[in-house]
Protein backbone atom coordinates (compact mmCIF):
# COMPACT_ATOMS: atom_id res chain seq x y z
CA UNK A 1 0.00 0.00 0.00
CA UNK A 2 1.18 3.49 -0.83
CA UNK A 3 2.18 5.71 2.12
CA UNK A 4 -0.09 8.62 2.93
CA UNK A 5 0.94 11.95 1.35
CA UNK A 6 1.90 14.62 3.83
CA UNK A 7 -0.39 17.65 4.14
CA UNK A 8 2.24 20.04 2.74
CA UNK A 9 2.82 17.78 -0.29
CA UNK A 10 -0.81 17.55 -1.39
CA UNK A 11 -1.42 18.80 -4.91
CA UNK A 12 -4.87 20.23 -4.29
CA UNK A 13 -4.61 23.64 -5.97
CA UNK A 14 -5.63 24.12 -9.60
CA UNK A 15 -4.15 26.57 -12.10
CA UNK A 16 -5.77 27.07 -15.49
CA UNK A 17 -3.64 28.32 -18.37
CA UNK A 18 -4.99 28.84 -21.86
CA UNK A 19 -2.80 27.82 -24.80
CA UNK A 20 -3.16 27.54 -28.54
CA UNK A 21 -3.16 24.03 -30.01
CA UNK A 22 0.34 24.62 -31.36
CA UNK A 23 1.62 25.80 -27.97
CA UNK A 24 0.15 22.73 -26.28
CA UNK A 25 1.72 20.38 -28.84
CA UNK A 26 5.10 22.05 -28.39
CA UNK A 27 4.77 21.86 -24.61
CA UNK A 28 3.85 18.16 -24.76
CA UNK A 29 6.81 17.51 -27.06
CA UNK A 30 9.23 19.24 -24.66
CA UNK A 31 7.67 17.37 -21.74
CA UNK A 32 8.35 14.02 -23.42
CA UNK A 33 11.83 15.02 -24.66
CA UNK A 34 12.90 16.03 -21.16
CA UNK A 35 11.52 12.82 -19.61
CA UNK A 36 8.68 14.10 -17.44
CA UNK A 37 5.83 11.68 -16.72
CA UNK A 38 3.07 14.29 -16.87
CA UNK A 39 2.54 17.81 -18.11
CA UNK A 40 1.89 18.87 -14.49
CA UNK A 41 5.30 17.56 -13.39
CA UNK A 42 6.92 19.42 -16.27
CA UNK A 43 5.14 22.69 -15.49
CA UNK A 44 5.90 22.49 -11.76
CA UNK A 45 9.57 21.84 -12.51
CA UNK A 46 9.81 24.78 -14.88
CA UNK A 47 7.73 27.26 -12.92
CA UNK A 48 8.34 26.56 -9.25
CA UNK A 49 11.36 24.40 -8.62
CA UNK A 50 14.93 25.60 -8.76
CA UNK A 51 16.57 25.72 -12.13
CA UNK A 52 17.83 22.40 -13.34
CA UNK A 53 21.48 22.05 -14.19
CA UNK A 54 22.27 19.86 -17.14
CA UNK A 55 25.63 18.30 -17.72
CA UNK A 56 26.64 18.49 -21.34
CA UNK A 57 29.19 15.95 -22.48
CA UNK A 58 31.34 16.87 -25.44
CA UNK A 59 33.85 14.97 -27.50
CA UNK A 60 37.60 15.30 -27.12
CA UNK A 61 37.64 16.87 -30.58
CA UNK A 62 35.28 19.61 -29.39
CA UNK A 63 37.50 20.33 -26.38
CA UNK A 64 40.60 20.47 -28.59
CA UNK A 65 38.96 22.83 -31.09
CA UNK A 66 37.58 25.03 -28.32
CA UNK A 67 40.99 25.33 -26.68
CA UNK A 68 42.52 26.19 -30.05
CA UNK A 69 39.88 28.87 -30.64
CA UNK A 70 40.48 30.26 -27.16
CA UNK A 71 44.20 30.47 -27.87
CA UNK A 72 43.61 32.19 -31.23
CA UNK A 73 41.16 34.68 -29.70
CA UNK A 74 43.70 35.46 -26.99
CA UNK A 75 46.39 36.11 -29.63
CA UNK A 76 44.02 38.43 -31.52
CA UNK A 77 43.31 40.30 -28.28
CA UNK A 78 47.04 40.70 -27.58
CA UNK A 79 47.57 42.06 -31.11
CA UNK A 80 44.69 44.53 -30.73
CA UNK A 81 46.13 45.74 -27.42
CA UNK A 82 49.53 46.28 -29.04
CA UNK A 83 47.97 48.22 -31.91
CA UNK A 84 45.92 50.43 -29.59
CA UNK A 85 48.93 51.03 -27.31
CA UNK A 86 51.02 52.12 -30.30
CA UNK A 87 48.25 54.36 -31.60
CA UNK A 88 47.78 56.02 -28.21
CA UNK A 89 51.55 56.44 -27.72
CA UNK A 90 51.89 58.48 -30.90
CA UNK A 91 50.97 62.15 -30.92
CA UNK A 92 49.50 62.02 -34.41
CA UNK A 93 48.95 58.79 -36.24
CA UNK A 94 47.40 58.41 -39.66
CA UNK A 95 45.94 55.08 -40.64
CA UNK A 96 47.46 53.78 -43.81
CA UNK A 97 46.41 51.05 -46.22
CA UNK A 98 48.52 48.47 -44.35
CA UNK A 99 46.70 49.32 -41.09
CA UNK A 100 43.35 48.91 -42.78
CA UNK A 101 44.45 45.55 -44.18
CA UNK A 102 45.52 44.31 -40.72
CA UNK A 103 42.23 45.40 -39.16
CA UNK A 104 40.25 43.68 -41.91
CA UNK A 105 42.20 40.44 -41.34
CA UNK A 106 41.56 40.64 -37.60
CA UNK A 107 37.86 41.29 -38.22
CA UNK A 108 37.66 38.28 -40.55
CA UNK A 109 39.35 36.04 -37.98
CA UNK A 110 36.92 37.19 -35.31
CA UNK A 111 34.02 36.43 -37.64
CA UNK A 112 35.43 32.95 -38.34
CA UNK A 113 35.79 32.24 -34.61
CA UNK A 114 32.27 33.45 -33.96
CA UNK A 115 30.93 31.29 -36.77
CA UNK A 116 32.59 28.15 -35.40
CA UNK A 117 31.34 28.87 -31.89
CA UNK A 118 27.82 29.52 -33.22
CA UNK A 119 27.83 26.17 -35.03
CA UNK A 120 28.74 24.37 -31.80
CA UNK A 121 26.07 26.27 -29.88
CA UNK A 122 23.49 25.20 -32.48
CA UNK A 123 24.54 21.57 -32.03
CA UNK A 124 24.28 21.81 -28.22
CA UNK A 125 20.79 23.34 -28.31
C-alpha positions as CSV (number, residue, x, y, z in Angstrom):
1,X,0.0,0.0,0.0
2,X,1.2,3.5,-0.8
3,X,2.2,5.7,2.1
4,X,-0.1,8.6,2.9
5,X,0.9,11.9,1.4
6,X,1.9,14.6,3.8
7,X,-0.4,17.6,4.1
8,X,2.2,20.0,2.7
9,X,2.8,17.8,-0.3
10,X,-0.8,17.6,-1.4
11,X,-1.4,18.8,-4.9
12,X,-4.9,20.2,-4.3
13,X,-4.6,23.6,-6.0
14,X,-5.6,24.1,-9.6
15,X,-4.1,26.6,-12.1
16,X,-5.8,27.1,-15.5
17,X,-3.6,28.3,-18.4
18,X,-5.0,28.8,-21.9
19,X,-2.8,27.8,-24.8
20,X,-3.2,27.5,-28.5
21,X,-3.2,24.0,-30.0
22,X,0.3,24.6,-31.4
23,X,1.6,25.8,-28.0
24,X,0.2,22.7,-26.3
25,X,1.7,20.4,-28.8
26,X,5.1,22.1,-28.4
27,X,4.8,21.9,-24.6
28,X,3.9,18.2,-24.8
29,X,6.8,17.5,-27.1
30,X,9.2,19.2,-24.7
31,X,7.7,17.4,-21.7
32,X,8.4,14.0,-23.4
33,X,11.8,15.0,-24.7
34,X,12.9,16.0,-21.2
35,X,11.5,12.8,-19.6
36,X,8.7,14.1,-17.4
37,X,5.8,11.7,-16.7
38,X,3.1,14.3,-16.9
39,X,2.5,17.8,-18.1
40,X,1.9,18.9,-14.5
41,X,5.3,17.6,-13.4
42,X,6.9,19.4,-16.3
43,X,5.1,22.7,-15.5
44,X,5.9,22.5,-11.8
45,X,9.6,21.8,-12.5
46,X,9.8,24.8,-14.9
47,X,7.7,27.3,-12.9
48,X,8.3,26.6,-9.2
49,X,11.4,24.4,-8.6
50,X,14.9,25.6,-8.8
51,X,16.6,25.7,-12.1
52,X,17.8,22.4,-13.3
53,X,21.5,22.1,-14.2
54,X,22.3,19.9,-17.1
55,X,25.6,18.3,-17.7
56,X,26.6,18.5,-21.3
57,X,29.2,16.0,-22.5
58,X,31.3,16.9,-25.4
59,X,33.9,15.0,-27.5
60,X,37.6,15.3,-27.1
61,X,37.6,16.9,-30.6
62,X,35.3,19.6,-29.4
63,X,37.5,20.3,-26.4
64,X,40.6,20.5,-28.6
65,X,39.0,22.8,-31.1
66,X,37.6,25.0,-28.3
67,X,41.0,25.3,-26.7
68,X,42.5,26.2,-30.0
69,X,39.9,28.9,-30.6
70,X,40.5,30.3,-27.2
71,X,44.2,30.5,-27.9
72,X,43.6,32.2,-31.2
73,X,41.2,34.7,-29.7
74,X,43.7,35.5,-27.0
75,X,46.4,36.1,-29.6
76,X,44.0,38.4,-31.5
77,X,43.3,40.3,-28.3
78,X,47.0,40.7,-27.6
79,X,47.6,42.1,-31.1
80,X,44.7,44.5,-30.7
81,X,46.1,45.7,-27.4
82,X,49.5,46.3,-29.0
83,X,48.0,48.2,-31.9
84,X,45.9,50.4,-29.6
85,X,48.9,51.0,-27.3
86,X,51.0,52.1,-30.3
87,X,48.3,54.4,-31.6
88,X,47.8,56.0,-28.2
89,X,51.6,56.4,-27.7
90,X,51.9,58.5,-30.9
91,X,51.0,62.2,-30.9
92,X,49.5,62.0,-34.4
93,X,48.9,58.8,-36.2
94,X,47.4,58.4,-39.7
95,X,45.9,55.1,-40.6
96,X,47.5,53.8,-43.8
97,X,46.4,51.1,-46.2
98,X,48.5,48.5,-44.4
99,X,46.7,49.3,-41.1
100,X,43.3,48.9,-42.8
101,X,44.5,45.5,-44.2
102,X,45.5,44.3,-40.7
103,X,42.2,45.4,-39.2
104,X,40.2,43.7,-41.9
105,X,42.2,40.4,-41.3
106,X,41.6,40.6,-37.6
107,X,37.9,41.3,-38.2
108,X,37.7,38.3,-40.6
109,X,39.4,36.0,-38.0
110,X,36.9,37.2,-35.3
111,X,34.0,36.4,-37.6
112,X,35.4,33.0,-38.3
113,X,35.8,32.2,-34.6
114,X,32.3,33.4,-34.0
115,X,30.9,31.3,-36.8
116,X,32.6,28.1,-35.4
117,X,31.3,28.9,-31.9
118,X,27.8,29.5,-33.2
119,X,27.8,26.2,-35.0
120,X,28.7,24.4,-31.8
121,X,26.1,26.3,-29.9
122,X,23.5,25.2,-32.5
123,X,24.5,21.6,-32.0
124,X,24.3,21.8,-28.2
125,X,20.8,23.3,-28.3
